């Protein structure tokens, strides 16, 4: 059973993962390059792009991803709906 909070968070998790992949591809950056810039593993980037957020992801990881992708952290959470 999902709580109200889980239902509210899910669209943002999906948008975050989708935006990471879209922005990385727009910049013609490999998963390895992005992982290196953010001090994350390639597996972490790969899982994110398959809509599996890693356990223990920190706000600093989100900020590093945003910086490497040339956007603000809030832009990574923008939904298309």
Secondary structure, 3 states (H helix, E strand, C coil): CCCHHHHHHHHHHHHHHHHHHHHHHHCCCCHHHHHHHHCCCHHHHHHHHCCCCCCCCCHHHHHHHHHHHCCCHHHHCCCCC
